[in-house]
């Protein structure tokens, strides 16, 4: 009887370990923006807006501007950009680059900026990018990232992604409260603090989470989550920025 129980116990533990490994692998590969979204929700902040920036460098066979223009037009069509009074399409020629920029609103109300740039300097590569800003009041960053990523892949582009969620708290949070919120975010994302900056009205933290695949290397250390909290005296609100891998906008 004891032998049989031992066998069942070993089988039970093996199944738990197998499930943990499989689930962990799936979470690691596909959970980047789910981790970011859940970490933001754990802060208790009010959602203000989110920004998804996806770009791809072009290979040597797709450097000419004609191909870039076709890709930009296709992305404009795929993202259902509405041609209303907010829509602009501008072509700029400079000494070092030619650039097409399309700005407008998607059918779902999100603001979009599509840019295709041909670099004339051999030290840089031509690229195409899509920037989507959501001010609709609903946090759906994961759906936005997946939709744009699939469109890039369908055009045989290799997407690189930077995402940022912005929120706010009413009034001025003191240092202890800002620190508590940032520590709670790190715990939720299972992230280890790499670098940090503390000032009277500002906390900025760079960290690494094994749950997020998207990362960059800074001074030989991997970073894939960035947190900032700052008090805005004019609005009497404390703003929070949470991004992966880094906050790419001014705060």
Secondary structure as UniProt FT lines:
FT   HELIX           2..30
FT   HELIX           32..43
FT   STRAND          46..57
FT   HELIX           60..62
FT   HELIX           65..78
FT   TURN            79..80
FT   STRAND          81..82
FT   TURN            85..86
FT   STRAND          88..93
FT   STRAND          97..106
FT   TURN            107..108
FT   STRAND          111..119
FT   TURN            122..123
FT   STRAND          127..134
FT   HELIX           141..154
FT   TURN            155..156
FT   STRAND          160..170
FT   HELIX           175..188
FT   TURN            189..190
FT   STRAND          191..198
FT   STRAND          202..209
FT   TURN            210..211
FT   STRAND          216..218
FT   TURN            219..220
FT   STRAND          221..223
FT   STRAND          225..232
FT   TURN            233..236
FT   STRAND          237..244
//
